[in-house]
């Protein structure tokens, strides 16, 4: 009687599928090496509170003076300035500047200025008794910034991202070791510099800006 019960129990257990086993077996290849799951590290964002600031302007302004003001501001703060885009398709004009400053071998500060305008760029006016070319436009100036840590090497290759292990080590370093330094030292200083740039541009454009 006991053997009959044991045989009945075994037959029932064999008839019940084990959860999860069948699905895994179906996903395995018949031949070749078994697939290995390599999870990717989560993307790292360095923004610590700054949000994109915009200046809207309508009226006359000195485009050459605008260029000189921008260049002087970045030069005084030892930024390396690059003009990434200059696209003129009258009456539309788009300009994009990107400035970078390497604080350490690991931390680089970035500032972005985007200018989008529509209008006439060769209007002759009399200023201080002299003829001068001005621009009569509608314009939007966007100021943004970020911190890149770590930044790419001299060949443009990202560091600490070659393997999953490197990405995980970098993530731990960013979250638990250097995070307070980035927030309290580098980002805090860049935050106030971005406000200064924003104020400098509004002061140059004066009453036409809002």
Secondary structure, 3 states (H helix, E strand, C coil): CHHHHHHHHHHHHHHCCCCCHHHHHHHCCCCCCCCCCCCCCCCCCCCCCCCCEEEEEEEEECHHHHHHHHHHHHHHCCCEEEEEEEEEECCEEEEEEEEEEECCCCEEEEEEEEEEEEEEEEEEEEECCEEEEEEEEEEEEEEEEEEEECCCCCCCCCCCCCCHHHHHHHHHHHHHHCHHHHHHHHHHHHHHHHHHHHHHHHHHHHHHEC
